[in-house]
Amino acid sequence: MVGRNCSSGTLQTHRFTDDEANKPRVIDSPVIYYSFIAASYAIGFWGVIAVLALKENWRRVKANP
């Protein structure tokens, strides 16, 4: 195994240029953003409905006499 010298005093960081910082990303599109929100809501909603439809003991409310 080869040892690595990590005690170098220089820290290399990536500096964004103006072109990279201002470049629009796909996730920044309002259509993608609201589609993700709607899909997440639909998955959560239908997930709860599916559980209620499949688990019989969760469907029925037991009345206390």
C-alpha positions in Angstrom: 0.0 0.0 0.0 1.3 3.4 -1.0 1.2 6.1 1.7 -0.2 9.5 0.8 1.0 12.8 2.1 -2.1 14.8 2.9 -0.4 17.4 5.0 0.0 19.8 2.1 -0.8 23.4 3.2 -2.7 24.3 0.1 -6.4 23.8 -0.2 -7.7 23.5 -3.7 -11.2 24.7 -4.3 -13.3 25.2 -7.4 -14.2 28.7 -8.1 -17.3 29.3 -10.1 -17.0 31.7 -13.0 -19.9 34.0 -13.9 -20.9 31.7 -16.7 -21.2 28.7 -14.4 -23.0 30.6 -11.6 -25.6 32.1 -14.0 -26.1 29.0 -16.1 -29.7 27.8 -15.6 -30.0 24.2 -14.4 -32.9 21.8 -15.2 -34.1 21.7 -11.6 -34.4 25.5 -11.5 -37.2 25.3 -14.1 -40.6 26.1 -12.5 -42.2 23.3 -14.6 -39.9 20.7 -13.2 -40.2 22.1 -9.6 -44.0 22.1 -9.6 -44.1 18.7 -11.4 -41.9 17.2 -8.6 -44.2 18.7 -5.9 -47.3 17.4 -7.6 -45.8 13.9 -8.1 -44.7 13.8 -4.5 -48.1 14.8 -3.3 -49.8 12.2 -5.5 -47.5 9.4 -4.4 -48.1 10.2 -0.7 -51.9 10.5 -1.2 -52.3 7.4 -3.2 -49.9 5.5 -0.9 -52.2 6.2 2.1 -55.3 5.3 0.1 -53.7 2.0 -1.0 -52.8 1.1 2.6 -56.4 1.9 3.7 -57.8 -0.2 0.8 -55.5 -3.2 1.4 -55.4 -3.5 5.2 -58.8 -4.6 6.4 -58.2 -3.8 10.0 -57.4 -0.2 9.1 -60.5 0.3 7.0 -63.0 -0.5 9.8 -63.6 1.8 12.7 -64.5 -0.1 15.8 -67.1 1.5 18.0 -66.7 1.4 21.7 -69.9 0.2 23.4 
